[in-house]
Every structure is written in C-alpha cells, then in structure tokens.
Amino acid sequence: MSDMNEYKIVKITDLGTVNRGKSKHRPRNDSILYGGEYPFIQTGDVKKANLHLIDYTQTYNDVGLKQSKLWKKGTLCFTIAANIADSAILGMDACFPDSIVGFLPYENVSDTTYVKYLFDELKLYFQQISKGTTQDNLSLGKICRVKLRVPDYDTQVKVASILSTYDTAIENNNKRIRLLEQMAENLYKEWFVRFRFPGYEDVEFENGIPKGWKVGRLSDILTLQSGYAFKSENFVEKGEYKIVTIKNVQHKIFDGNNVSYLDSIPVKMPKYCALHTGDLLLSLTGNVGRVCRVVGENYLLNQRVAKIKTDYKYYAYSLLTTQQMFNYMNNLANGTAQLNLSPIKTENIRSLLPNIELIEQYDKLMSPYFNEIMSLNQQTQLLTKERDFLLPRLMSGKLEV
C-alpha cells in the first residue's frame, strides 16, 4: 500500500464525470414510455444489487429512450433520492431517472470499482448530509463538494481487486441461489398447478381436481406465531441478540443487517421468538406477504413479523411465495395508514391442498435444494462480514495490499 502521505484530497469531479440521470416526461409512470428493449433502472434496483447491477423490473421503449439517456455498461450508479447513497455498477447499457447519478472515470485517474467502494465507505456520511425537513435528498452539488481521500490509480486497482473478489463470490452464490429457487418453483408449478405429479396418469380427477385433494385452509398445514413487542429503551448499541423486524424480511431474502440489539432475552418473551437458521418468517405490516428463511443465529422475533410453524416447510414456503398467494395476502391486508395482515385471517385463507403423502414427497425431494440454498446464504453472510471488515482498513491505507 502507498504511504499515507501519498493519498490526495480530491473531489469526485477530479476523478471522472458525474451527471444525473434523465427522465423528462411527466407523469413518469405514463404507460407510453414502457415495455421496450432498454433497461430502466430505479433506486430500488440499485439498492438490491451487490457490486454489479443486472436485475431490473422495467424497460423503456423508443419513446421512453427519447426522453431519457442510455448510459453505458460499467457506469457507476449512485442513488440521491428515496434510497440514499446506494451504489452499483451497470452490468448492461441502461437508462435511469434523475434520482440516480451516473459516474464515469477518467482513464488512468480513477477506477470505477474503487470509487464504488469509496462511496460504500462514505455511505453514512452521504446519508447524514442529505437530511431534509420534508424528504431526504442528496443533491449533485453536495456530492461534488465532498472531499475524498484517494491513493494513486494503481493502488486503487489493487484495493478494488481484493474487495471485488468477495463480491464476485457473493454474486456467484446469488446466481446459484436464484437457479435453485427457480428449480423449486418450476417443480411446485409442475406438481401442484399443472397437476403433473408422480403417478398423475393413474389418478382420477373430479371437477378438474385430483381425487384426494381438497380446498382447505392454510391452518391445515401451518400456524402463524406472532413476534414479541420488545421495548426500545432496552436496546443497546451492540449486544448478543439481534431483533428481527419487517425491514429484515424481504421476498425470499433474509436481511440480517440493520438490526437493534439486546444484551439479554426478556423473561416474558415466548420461546418460539428465539429464531434459528431455516425458520420461516412472514411480514405482517407494511410490505405484507413477504416470506423468507432465517440465516444465522441469535435473532429474536419482533412484533409485526410472524414465524411460520409447519411440518412441511418446503411446501409451505413454495406455496406462500407464489405470486397468487402474495396478491391474495395483500388484498386481505387492511389498515388506513399501513397495510396490516391478520395472522388469524391469513391462517383462514382457502387454498387447494394436495394429499399429505404428496406434500411429504415434495418436501423430501426439495430438501437437498433448500439445504444448498441455506448453505450458500451462510457462505454469503460470512463473505459479506469479511468484506465489510476489510473495507475501511483497505480504504484508509492501514492495511497493506
């Protein structure tokens, strides 16, 4: 690593060009802009990405492109509204709105990947200077005024190479997880939607339903156990136990970060609120109907999240993560200020259920797939921890490369 005094104090404009995205048309959600071949990136897509951004939910057509701008693959995206100070490198040419800033490096002056990690290191600072009276916003002017401490170009490349090794491994794990999830989803649809389960040729059908199946309730296969109302005055800065809230429950993804801590377990907390790797969770408020599996230990279940108790955890997971069930739970949720999903009403949701033997057969077949997913998630958790440990030390120059 370069000597500490070889670091220079610069601004982002000394390292490359930085400009806001473009989306001129109003209203922004006008349907005439969408449905084409050009990826349209939003702040939520940047937040979900790791190092490289390859997944997106919307596309622009030629009309959308005309009122926007196509940024080249390799552009560093940095969010300045909604999700403040998230960043990722475009994995393809794409458009994005003015709530995202695009950075392109000067040749042999800065390394895009290094700048991404530099932004990661300064994320909390960027969020602090974005605080506003009505809505947080990080202006381009504020970004350009921030003083950055950076080494020479060769050192930037070396640091980026070390840190990106971890993120590349994480991204490879995520690809394998998505493939395994897709395989499980495809088999679920084949057996329980298309009715092409083992031995279906010899099964009688009545009114289009295999004989032995029934329209039952979710309570026939699972029970929802609500979390405990922890008192915030007992939270500590760092403790042995971590509190899981609705923000930690994403669609098929358990986010073990951004948690509150406790030194000890409250006496009145139900034992089931002590979570273990593989436990199924369901979000009950806000973005309701999200289901994920816990990765890690020493997590405690907060209110507004339910633990799913079931003997058929893989079938229950596959059923609850279908788009149809997600839509149904969102329609069932009610509340004037915030969507609220009642555990009792959720358990009473009616659904076509196969016979128990077939459910057990599915669970047995899916066990290796989901065990591999859990193993990959645990590896990713460890890789993330190691990367986050190295990040400040490498960026400061305290750790030699």
KOLDREN-88649 format. One record per residue: residue in one letter; x, y, z of N, C-alpha, C in turn. Coordinates in steps of 0.2 Angstrom, whole numbers, padded with zeros to 4 digits, always signed. Example, Ala and Ser with C-alpha at 12.3 -4.5 7.8 and 13.67 -1.06 7.14 Angstrom:
<nodes>
A+0066-0028+0039+0062-0022+0039+0066-0016+0039/S+0064-0011+0035+0068-0005+0036+0064+0000+0039/
</nodes>
This chain:
<nodes>
M+0004-0006+0000+0000+0000+0000+0004+0006+0000/S+0002+0011-0003+0006+0018-0004+0006+0021+0003/D+0011+0024+0004+0012+0028+0011+0007+0033+0012/M+0005+0034+0018-0001+0038+0020-0001+0045+0017/N+0005+0048+0016+0005+0054+0014+0005+0055+0006/E+0004+0049+0003+0004+0049-0005-0004+0049-0007/Y-0008+0049-0002-0015+0050-0003-0017+0057-0005/K-0021+0058-0010-0023+0065-0012-0030+0067-0010/I-0031+0073-0008-0038+0075-0006-0041+0078-0013/V-0046+0075-0015-0049+0077-0022-0057+0078-0021/K-0060+0080-0026-0067+0080-0027-0069+0075-0032/I-0075+0072-0032-0077+0067-0037-0076+0070-0044/T-0077+0076-0045-0076+0079-0052-0068+0078-0054/D-0064+0077-0050-0057+0076-0051-0056+0069-0054/L-0060+0065-0052-0059+0058-0053-0063+0055-0060/G-0068+0059-0062-0072+0057-0068-0078+0062-0069/T-0082+0060-0073-0088+0064-0075-0094+0062-0071/V-0098+0066-0068-0104+0064-0064-0110+0068-0066/N-0115+0065-0068-0121+0068-0070-0127+0064-0068/R-0133+0068-0067-0139+0065-0065-0142+0061-0071/G-0146+0056-0069-0150+0053-0075-0155+0057-0077/K-0159+0055-0082-0164+0059-0086-0170+0055-0087/S-0176+0059-0085-0182+0056-0086-0187+0062-0087/K-0187+0065-0093-0191+0072-0093-0198+0071-0093/H-0201+0066-0096-0208+0065-0097-0212+0065-0090/R-0218+0069-0090-0222+0069-0085-0229+0067-0087/P-0233+0062-0084-0231+0059-0077-0226+0053-0079/R-0221+0052-0074-0216+0047-0075-0219+0040-0076/N-0225+0039-0074-0227+0032-0074-0232+0031-0080/D-0231+0036-0085-0235+0035-0091-0234+0029-0095/S-0239+0025-0097-0238+0018-0100-0234+0019-0107/I-0235+0025-0110-0232+0025-0117-0224+0025-0117/L-0221+0025-0111-0214+0025-0110-0211+0018-0110/Y-0215+0013-0108-0213+0007-0105-0214+0001-0110/G-0210-0004-0109-0212-0011-0112-0207-0012-0118/G-0201-0009-0119-0197-0009-0124-0191-0014-0122/E-0185-0012-0126-0179-0016-0125-0174-0013-0121/Y-0175-0007-0118-0170-0003-0115-0171-0004-0107/P-0167-0007-0103-0167-0007-0096-0168-0001-0093/F-0173+0000-0088-0174+0006-0085-0173+0005-0077/I-0168+0008-0075-0165+0006-0068-0169+0011-0063/Q-0171+0009-0057-0174+0013-0052-0169+0012-0046/T-0171+0017-0041-0167+0017-0035-0167+0010-0031/G-0173+0007-0031-0174+0001-0028-0170-0005-0031/D-0168-0004-0038-0164-0009-0041-0157-0008-0039/V-0155-0002-0038-0148-0001-0036-0147-0004-0029/K-0152-0003-0025-0152-0005-0018-0151-0013-0017/K-0155-0016-0022-0155-0023-0021-0148-0026-0024/A-0145-0023-0028-0139-0025-0032-0133-0026-0027/N-0128-0030-0028-0122-0031-0024-0117-0026-0027/L-0112-0029-0031-0107-0025-0034-0110-0023-0041/H-0112-0028-0045-0115-0026-0052-0122-0026-0052/L-0125-0022-0056-0132-0022-0057-0134-0025-0063/I-0138-0031-0062-0140-0035-0068-0148-0036-0068/D-0151-0035-0063-0158-0036-0062-0162-0030-0062/Y-0168-0030-0066-0172-0024-0066-0179-0026-0067/T-0184-0022-0066-0191-0024-0067-0194-0020-0072/Q-0191-0014-0075-0195-0011-0080-0190-0009-0086/T-0193-0008-0092-0189-0006-0098-0193-0001-0101/Y-0189+0004-0104-0191+0009-0109-0192+0006-0116/N-0196+0009-0120-0197+0008-0127-0193+0014-0130/D-0194+0015-0137-0191+0020-0140-0193+0027-0138/V-0200+0028-0136-0202+0034-0133-0199+0036-0127/G-0198+0031-0122-0195+0032-0116-0188+0033-0117/L-0184+0030-0121-0177+0032-0123-0176+0039-0125/K-0181+0041-0129-0180+0048-0132-0180+0053-0127/Q-0184+0052-0121-0184+0057-0116-0179+0056-0110/S-0175+0051-0111-0170+0049-0106-0163+0049-0109/K-0159+0045-0106-0152+0044-0109-0150+0037-0108/L-0146+0034-0112-0144+0027-0112-0137+0028-0109/W-0136+0025-0103-0129+0025-0100-0126+0018-0102/K-0119+0019-0103-0115+0013-0105-0114+0008-0099/K-0113+0002-0101-0112-0004-0096-0105-0002-0093/G-0105-0003-0086-0099+0000-0082-0100+0006-0079/T-0105+0010-0080-0107+0016-0077-0108+0014-0069/L-0105+0018-0065-0107+0018-0058-0113+0022-0056/C-0118+0018-0054-0125+0022-0052-0125+0023-0044/F-0127+0029-0043-0127+0031-0036-0133+0035-0034/T-0137+0032-0029-0144+0035-0028-0144+0041-0024/I-0148+0046-0026-0148+0053-0022-0155+0054-0019/A-0160+0050-0020-0167+0051-0018-0170+0044-0016/A-0175+0044-0012-0178+0038-0009-0173+0034-0005/N-0169+0029-0009-0164+0025-0005-0158+0029-0006/I-0155+0033-0001-0150+0037-0002-0143+0033-0001/A-0139+0035-0006-0132+0033-0006-0130+0025-0007/D-0135+0022-0011-0134+0015-0013-0130+0016-0019/S-0126+0011-0021-0122+0011-0027-0121+0004-0030/A-0120+0004-0037-0119-0002-0040-0117+0000-0047/I-0113-0005-0050-0110-0004-0057-0115-0007-0062/L-0117-0004-0067-0121-0006-0073-0118-0012-0076/G-0122-0018-0076-0120-0024-0080-0122-0024-0087/M-0125-0019-0089-0128-0018-0096-0129-0011-0097/D-0130-0009-0104-0132-0002-0105-0139-0001-0102/A-0141+0005-0100-0147+0006-0096-0149+0013-0096/C-0155+0015-0095-0157+0021-0093-0159+0022-0086/F-0159+0028-0083-0161+0029-0076-0163+0036-0075/P-0167+0037-0070-0170+0044-0069-0165+0049-0065/D-0167+0055-0064-0163+0060-0060-0162+0058-0053/S-0165+0053-0050-0164+0051-0043-0158+0047-0043/I-0155+0046-0048-0149+0042-0049-0143+0046-0052/V-0137+0046-0050-0132+0049-0053-0127+0044-0056/G-0125+0046-0062-0120+0041-0066-0113+0044-0065/F-0108+0040-0064-0101+0041-0063-0097+0037-0068/L-0093+0041-0072-0088+0038-0077-0081+0040-0076/P-0076+0036-0075-0070+0038-0073-0065+0041-0078/Y-0061+0045-0076-0056+0047-0081-0051+0042-0082/E-0048+0040-0088-0044+0035-0089-0037+0036-0085/N-0035+0031-0082-0029+0030-0078-0029+0035-0072/V-0035+0038-0070-0035+0043-0065-0039+0039-0059/S-0044+0036-0061-0048+0033-0056-0051+0026-0058/D-0052+0022-0054-0055+0015-0055-0062+0015-0053/T-0067+0013-0057-0074+0013-0056-0076+0009-0050/T-0073+0003-0049-0074-0001-0044-0072+0002-0037/Y-0066+0005-0037-0063+0008-0031-0068+0014-0029/V-0070+0018-0034-0075+0023-0032-0081+0020-0029/K-0084+0015-0031-0090+0012-0029-0088+0010-0021/Y-0083+0007-0020-0081+0005-0013-0080+0012-0009/L-0077+0017-0012-0076+0023-0008-0083+0026-0006/F-0088+0026-0011-0095+0028-0009-0098+0023-0004/D-0096+0017-0004-0099+0012+0002-0096+0015+0008/E-0090+0016+0008-0086+0018+0015-0089+0025+0017/L-0092+0029+0013-0094+0036+0015-0102+0036+0015/K-0105+0030+0015-0112+0030+0014-0116+0033+0020/L-0114+0032+0026-0117+0035+0032-0116+0043+0031/Y-0110+0045+0029-0109+0052+0029-0114+0055+0023/F-0114+0052+0018-0119+0055+0012-0126+0055+0015/Q-0128+0050+0019-0135+0050+0021-0136+0056+0026/Q-0131+0057+0030-0131+0062+0035-0132+0069+0032/I-0128+0071+0027-0129+0077+0023-0135+0078+0019/S-0138+0072+0018-0144+0073+0014-0151+0074+0018/K-0150+0074+0024-0156+0075+0028-0160+0082+0027/G-0166+0082+0026-0170+0087+0024-0176+0088+0029/T-0180+0094+0028-0185+0095+0033-0191+0090+0031/T-0192+0089+0024-0198+0085+0022-0196+0079+0019/Q-0191+0079+0015-0189+0072+0012-0181+0073+0011/D-0178+0067+0013-0171+0067+0012-0169+0067+0004/N-0164+0071+0003-0162+0072-0004-0154+0074-0004/L-0151+0070-0008-0143+0071-0009-0142+0075-0016/S-0141+0081-0016-0140+0085-0022-0133+0083-0025/L-0133+0084-0032-0127+0083-0036-0122+0088-0033/G-0124+0094-0031-0119+0099-0028-0116+0097-0022/K-0120+0094-0018-0117+0091-0011-0112+0086-0013/I-0113+0082-0017-0109+0076-0019-0102+0079-0022/C-0103+0084-0026-0097+0087-0029-0092+0091-0024/R-0095+0093-0018-0092+0097-0013-0088+0092-0008/V-0090+0086-0008-0087+0082-0003-0080+0080-0005/K-0075+0081+0000-0068+0080-0001-0067+0072+0000/L-0063+0069-0005-0062+0062-0005-0054+0061-0004/R-0052+0056+0000-0045+0055+0000-0044+0048-0003/V-0040+0049-0009-0039+0043-0013-0031+0042-0015/P-0029+0036-0016-0022+0034-0017-0021+0035-0025/D-0015+0033-0027-0014+0033-0035-0018+0028-0038/Y-0018+0028-0045-0023+0024-0049-0021+0016-0048/D-0014+0015-0048-0013+0008-0047-0015+0005-0040/T-0014+0009-0035-0016+0007-0028-0024+0006-0028/Q-0028+0010-0032-0035+0010-0032-0037+0003-0035/V-0033+0001-0040-0035-0005-0044-0033-0011-0039/K-0028-0011-0036-0026-0017-0031-0031-0017-0026/V-0033-0012-0023-0038-0012-0017-0045-0015-0020/A-0047-0012-0026-0053-0014-0029-0053-0022-0030/S-0047-0024-0033-0047-0031-0034-0048-0036-0028/I-0045-0034-0023-0046-0038-0016-0053-0038-0014/L-0056-0032-0014-0063-0032-0011-0068-0035-0016/S-0067-0034-0023-0072-0037-0028-0071-0044-0028/T-0066-0047-0026-0065-0055-0025-0071-0057-0021/Y-0072-0054-0015-0078-0056-0011-0084-0055-0014/D-0085-0049-0017-0092-0048-0021-0093-0052-0027/T-0088-0054-0030-0089-0059-0036-0091-0065-0033/A-0088-0068-0028-0090-0074-0025-0098-0073-0022/I-0099-0068-0019-0106-0067-0017-0111-0067-0023/E-0109-0063-0028-0114-0063-0034-0114-0070-0037/N-0109-0074-0037-0109-0081-0040-0114-0085-0035/N-0114-0084-0029-0118-0088-0024-0125-0086-0025/N-0127-0079-0027-0133-0077-0028-0136-0080-0034/K-0132-0081-0039-0134-0084-0046-0136-0091-0045/R-0132-0095-0041-0134-0102-0039-0140-0102-0035/I-0141-0097-0030-0147-0097-0026-0153-0096-0031/R-0153-0091-0035-0159-0090-0040-0160-0096-0044/L-0155-0099-0046-0156-0105-0051-0160-0111-0047/L-0157-0112-0040-0161-0117-0036-0168-0115-0034/E-0169-0109-0033-0176-0106-0031-0180-0107-0037/Q-0177-0106-0043-0181-0107-0049-0183-0114-0051/M-0178-0118-0049-0180-0126-0050-0185-0128-0045/A-0185-0125-0039-0190-0127-0034-0197-0124-0036/E-0197-0118-0039-0203-0115-0041-0206-0119-0047/N-0202-0121-0052-0204-0125-0058-0207-0131-0056/L-0204-0135-0051-0207-0141-0049-0213-0140-0045/Y-0214-0135-0041-0220-0134-0037-0226-0133-0043/K-0224-0129-0048-0230-0127-0053-0231-0134-0056/E-0226-0138-0058-0227-0144-0062-0232-0149-0058/W-0231-0149-0051-0234-0154-0047-0241-0151-0045/F-0241-0145-0043-0247-0143-0039-0251-0138-0043/V-0249-0135-0049-0253-0131-0053-0255-0134-0059/R-0250-0138-0062-0252-0141-0069-0254-0149-0067/F-0254-0151-0061-0256-0157-0059-0252-0163-0062/R-0246-0162-0064-0241-0167-0067-0237-0170-0061/F-0239-0172-0056-0236-0175-0051-0234-0182-0052/P-0230-0186-0048-0228-0193-0049-0235-0197-0048/G-0236-0201-0054-0242-0205-0054-0248-0202-0056/Y-0248-0196-0058-0254-0192-0060-0258-0196-0065/E-0255-0200-0070-0258-0203-0075-0263-0208-0072/D-0262-0211-0066-0267-0216-0063-0272-0213-0058/V-0272-0206-0058-0276-0203-0053-0283-0201-0056/E-0288-0202-0053-0295-0199-0056-0295-0192-0054/F-0298-0188-0058-0300-0181-0057-0307-0180-0057/E-0309-0176-0052-0316-0174-0051-0317-0166-0051/N-0320-0164-0056-0321-0157-0057-0314-0153-0058/G-0310-0157-0062-0303-0154-0063-0298-0154-0058/I-0300-0158-0052-0296-0158-0046-0294-0165-0045/P-0288-0167-0044-0286-0174-0042-0290-0177-0036/K-0292-0183-0037-0296-0186-0031-0291-0186-0025/G-0293-0185-0019-0289-0185-0013-0287-0178-0011/W-0287-0173-0016-0285-0166-0014-0292-0163-0012/K-0291-0157-0008-0296-0153-0005-0295-0146-0005/V-0300-0142-0005-0300-0135-0004-0300-0134+0003/G-0294-0133+0006-0294-0132+0014-0291-0125+0015/R-0289-0124+0021-0286-0118+0024-0279-0119+0025/L-0275-0113+0025-0268-0113+0027-0267-0116+0034/S-0272-0115+0038-0271-0118+0045-0271-0126+0045/D-0273-0129+0039-0272-0136+0039-0265-0138+0039/I-0260-0134+0037-0253-0136+0036-0248-0131+0040/L-0251-0126+0043-0246-0121+0046-0250-0117+0051/T-0246-0114+0056-0248-0110+0061-0244-0104+0061/L-0247-0098+0062-0243-0092+0062-0242-0090+0070/Q-0236-0088+0071-0234-0086+0078-0231-0079+0078/S-0235-0075+0081-0233-0068+0081-0227-0066+0085/G-0223-0061+0083-0217-0059+0087-0219-0055+0093/Y-0214-0054+0097-0214-0051+0104-0213-0043+0103/A-0217-0040+0107-0216-0032+0107-0210-0030+0112/F-0204-0030+0109-0198-0028+0113-0199-0020+0115/K-0196-0018+0120-0196-0011+0122-0189-0008+0120/S-0190-0003+0116-0184+0000+0113-0179+0003+0118/E-0182+0005+0124-0177+0008+0130-0172+0002+0132/N-0174-0004+0130-0169-0009+0132-0164-0011+0127/F-0164-0008+0121-0160-0009+0116-0153-0006+0118/V-0148-0010+0115-0141-0007+0117-0137-0006+0110/E-0131-0003+0110-0128-0002+0104-0125-0008+0101/K-0123-0013+0104-0121-0019+0102-0122-0024+0107/G-0125-0029+0106-0127-0034+0111-0127-0041+0108/E-0128-0046+0112-0128-0053+0109-0134-0055+0105/Y-0140-0052+0106-0146-0054+0102-0148-0048+0097/K-0150-0050+0092-0152-0046+0086-0160-0046+0085/I-0163-0041+0085-0170-0040+0084-0172-0040+0076/V-0176-0045+0074-0179-0045+0068-0185-0042+0067/T-0186-0037+0062-0192-0033+0061-0194-0034+0054/I-0199-0030+0052-0202-0031+0045-0196-0029+0040/K-0192-0025+0041-0187-0022+0036-0182-0028+0035/N-0181-0033+0039-0177-0038+0038-0180-0044+0034/V-0186-0044+0033-0190-0049+0029-0191-0046+0022/Q-0187-0049+0017-0188-0047+0010-0191-0053+0007/H-0193-0052+0000-0196-0058-0003-0190-0063-0005/K-0191-0069-0001-0186-0074-0002-0179-0073+0001/I-0178-0067+0004-0172-0065+0006-0172-0062+0013/F-0168-0065+0017-0167-0063+0024-0162-0058+0025/D-0163-0052+0027-0158-0047+0028-0156-0046+0035/G-0151-0049+0037-0149-0049+0044-0145-0042+0046/N-0145-0037+0042-0142-0031+0044-0147-0026+0047/N-0145-0020+0049-0149-0015+0051-0154-0018+0057/V-0151-0020+0062-0155-0023+0067-0153-0019+0074/S-0158-0020+0079-0157-0017+0085-0154-0023+0090/Y-0151-0021+0095-0148-0027+0099-0150-0027+0106/L-0150-0033+0109-0152-0034+0116-0146-0038+0120/D-0145-0036+0126-0140-0040+0130-0143-0047+0133/S-0149-0047+0134-0152-0052+0137-0159-0053+0134/I-0162-0059+0134-0169-0061+0132-0174-0059+0137/P-0179-0055+0136-0184-0054+0141-0188-0060+0143/V-0189-0060+0150-0192-0066+0153-0199-0068+0150/K-0203-0063+0148-0209-0064+0146-0210-0066+0138/M-0204-0066+0135-0204-0067+0128-0205-0075+0126/P-0210-0077+0122-0211-0084+0120-0205-0087+0118/K-0204-0093+0119-0198-0097+0117-0197-0097+0109/Y-0203-0097+0106-0203-0098+0099-0200-0092+0095/C-0200-0086+0099-0197-0080+0096-0189-0080+0096/A-0186-0085+0099-0179-0086+0098-0178-0090+0091/L-0175-0086+0086-0175-0089+0079-0169-0093+0078/H-0169-0098+0073-0164-0102+0071-0163-0102+0064/T-0158-0104+0061-0157-0104+0054-0162-0109+0051/G-0165-0107+0046-0170-0111+0042-0177-0109+0044/D-0178-0106+0050-0185-0104+0052-0188-0099+0046/L-0195-0101+0045-0199-0097+0040-0202-0091+0043/L-0202-0085+0040-0205-0079+0043-0209-0076+0037/L-0214-0072+0040-0219-0069+0036-0220-0062+0038/S-0220-0057+0034-0221-0050+0036-0228-0048+0036/L-0230-0045+0042-0237-0044+0043-0240-0037+0042/T-0235-0032+0042-0237-0025+0041-0232-0022+0035/G-0234-0016+0033-0230-0013+0028-0231-0016+0021/N-0225-0019+0019-0225-0023+0013-0226-0030+0015/V-0233-0032+0016-0235-0038+0019-0234-0044+0014/G-0234-0050+0017-0234-0056+0012-0227-0058+0010/R-0222-0055+0013-0215-0057+0011-0213-0063+0015/V-0210-0068+0012-0208-0074+0016-0201-0075+0014/C-0197-0077+0020-0190-0078+0019-0188-0084+0024/R-0182-0086+0024-0179-0091+0029-0174-0088+0032/V-0174-0088+0039-0168-0085+0043-0162-0088+0041/V-0157-0084+0041-0150-0086+0040-0146-0083+0046/G-0143-0088+0050-0139-0086+0056-0143-0087+0063/E-0139-0086+0068-0142-0087+0075-0142-0081+0079/N-0145-0082+0085-0146-0076+0090-0150-0071+0087/Y-0155-0072+0083-0160-0067+0081-0167-0068+0085/L-0170-0063+0087-0176-0063+0091-0182-0060+0087/L-0188-0063+0087-0193-0061+0083-0197-0055+0086/N-0197-0049+0082-0201-0044+0084-0208-0044+0082/Q-0213-0040+0085-0220-0040+0083-0220-0037+0076/R-0226-0039+0072-0227-0037+0065-0224-0042+0060/V-0220-0047+0063-0217-0052+0059-0220-0059+0063/A-0222-0063+0058-0224-0070+0061-0219-0075+0059/K-0218-0080+0064-0215-0086+0062-0220-0091+0060/I-0218-0095+0055-0222-0100+0052-0220-0107+0054/K-0225-0109+0058-0224-0116+0061-0227-0121+0057/T-0223-0126+0054-0226-0131+0050-0222-0137+0050/D-0225-0143+0048-0221-0149+0047-0219-0150+0040/Y-0221-0145+0036-0220-0146+0028-0217-0139+0026/K-0211-0138+0028-0208-0131+0027-0206-0129+0020/Y-0205-0134+0016-0203-0133+0009-0209-0132+0005/Y-0214-0136+0006-0221-0135+0003-0224-0128+0005/A-0224-0127+0011-0227-0121+0014-0223-0114+0011/Y-0216-0115+0011-0213-0109+0008-0214-0108+0000/S-0215-0114-0003-0216-0113-0011-0223-0111-0012/L-0228-0113-0008-0235-0110-0008-0236-0103-0007/L-0233-0101-0001-0233-0094+0001-0229-0089-0003/T-0224-0091-0007-0221-0087-0011-0223-0086-0018/T-0229-0090-0020-0232-0089-0026-0234-0082-0027/Q-0235-0080-0033-0237-0073-0035-0245-0073-0033/Q-0248-0078-0034-0255-0078-0032-0257-0077-0025/M-0253-0081-0021-0254-0080-0014-0251-0073-0011/F-0246-0071-0014-0244-0064-0012-0249-0059-0013/N-0252-0059-0019-0258-0055-0021-0264-0055-0016/Y-0265-0062-0015-0271-0063-0010-0270-0060-0003/M-0264-0061-0001-0262-0058+0006-0262-0051+0006/N-0260-0048+0001-0260-0040+0000-0267-0038+0000/N-0272-0041-0004-0279-0039-0004-0282-0040+0002/L-0280-0045+0006-0283-0047+0013-0281-0042+0018/A-0275-0039+0017-0272-0034+0022-0277-0028+0022/N-0277-0025+0028-0281-0019+0028-0278-0014+0033/G-0280-0008+0033-0277-0003+0038-0277+0004+0034/T-0279+0009+0037-0280+0016+0034-0273+0019+0033/A-0268+0018+0038-0262+0021+0037-0257+0016+0034/Q-0257+0010+0036-0252+0005+0034-0256-0002+0033/L-0254-0006+0028-0257-0012+0027-0255-0017+0033/N-0260-0021+0035-0259-0025+0041-0262-0032+0040/L-0258-0037+0040-0261-0044+0039-0262-0047+0045/S-0268-0049+0046-0270-0053+0052-0268-0060+0052/P-0264-0063+0057-0262-0070+0057-0268-0074+0057/I-0274-0073+0060-0280-0077+0060-0283-0077+0053/K-0284-0071+0050-0286-0071+0044-0282-0075+0038/T-0275-0074+0039-0271-0077+0035-0271-0085+0035/E-0272-0087+0042-0272-0095+0043-0279-0097+0039/N-0284-0093+0039-0290-0095+0036-0291-0094+0029/I-0285-0092+0025-0285-0092+0018-0287-0099+0015/R-0291-0099+0011-0293-0105+0007-0288-0107+0002/S-0286-0113+0001-0281-0115-0004-0282-0122-0006/L-0281-0124-0012-0282-0131-0015-0275-0134-0012/L-0277-0140-0008-0271-0143-0005-0271-0150-0007/P-0265-0153-0009-0264-0160-0011-0265-0164-0005/N-0265-0171-0006-0264-0175+0000-0258-0175+0003/I-0257-0177+0010-0251-0176+0014-0246-0180+0011/E-0247-0186+0008-0242-0190+0006-0238-0186+0000/L-0241-0183-0004-0238-0179-0010-0234-0173-0007/I-0237-0170-0002-0233-0164+0001-0227-0167+0004/E-0227-0172+0008-0221-0175+0011-0216-0177+0006/Q-0219-0180+0000-0214-0182-0006-0211-0176-0009/Y-0214-0170-0009-0211-0164-0012-0206-0162-0007/D-0208-0162+0000-0203-0159+0005-0196-0163+0004/K-0197-0170+0004-0191-0174+0004-0187-0173-0002/L-0190-0172-0008-0187-0171-0014-0183-0164-0014/M-0186-0159-0011-0184-0152-0011-0179-0151-0006/S-0178-0155-0001-0173-0154+0005-0166-0153+0003/P-0163-0157-0002-0156-0155-0004-0156-0148-0007/Y-0161-0146-0011-0161-0140-0015-0161-0134-0010/F-0165-0134-0005-0166-0129+0000-0160-0129+0005/N-0157-0135+0007-0151-0135+0011-0145-0132+0007/E-0145-0133+0001-0139-0130-0003-0140-0122-0003/I-0147-0120-0004-0148-0113-0004-0146-0110+0003/M-0148-0113+0008-0146-0111+0015-0138-0111+0016/S-0135-0116+0013-0128-0116+0014-0124-0110+0010/L-0127-0109+0004-0125-0103+0000-0126-0096+0004/N-0132-0096+0007-0133-0090+0011-0129-0089+0016/Q-0127-0094+0020-0122-0094+0025-0115-0092+0023/Q-0113-0095+0017-0107-0093+0014-0107-0085+0013/T-0112-0083+0010-0113-0076+0008-0113-0071+0014/Q-0116-0073+0019-0116-0070+0026-0109-0069+0028/L-0105-0074+0028-0098-0074+0030-0094-0070+0026/L-0094-0070+0019-0091-0066+0014-0092-0059+0015/T-0098-0057+0016-0100-0050+0017-0097-0048+0024/K-0097-0052+0029-0094-0049+0035-0086-0048+0034/E-0083-0053+0031-0076-0052+0029-0074-0046+0025/R-0078-0045+0020-0078-0039+0015-0079-0033+0019/D-0084-0032+0023-0085-0026+0027-0080-0025+0033/F-0077-0030+0035-0071-0029+0040-0065-0026+0036/L-0064-0029+0030-0058-0026+0026-0059-0019+0023/L-0065-0018+0021-0067-0011+0018-0063-0005+0021/P-0065-0004+0027-0062+0003+0030-0054+0002+0031/R-0052-0003+0032-0045-0004+0033-0041-0003+0026/L-0044-0006+0021-0040-0005+0014-0041+0002+0012/M-0047+0005+0013-0049+0011+0010-0045+0017+0014/S-0043+0016+0020-0039+0020+0024-0032+0020+0023/G-0029+0014+0020-0022+0013+0019-0019+0010+0025/K-0023+0008+0030-0020+0005+0036-0018-0002+0035/L-0021-0005+0030-0019-0012+0028-0016-0013+0021/E-0010-0016+0021-0006-0016+0015-0009-0021+0010/V-0008-0020+0004-0011-0024-0001-0005-0028-0004/
</nodes>
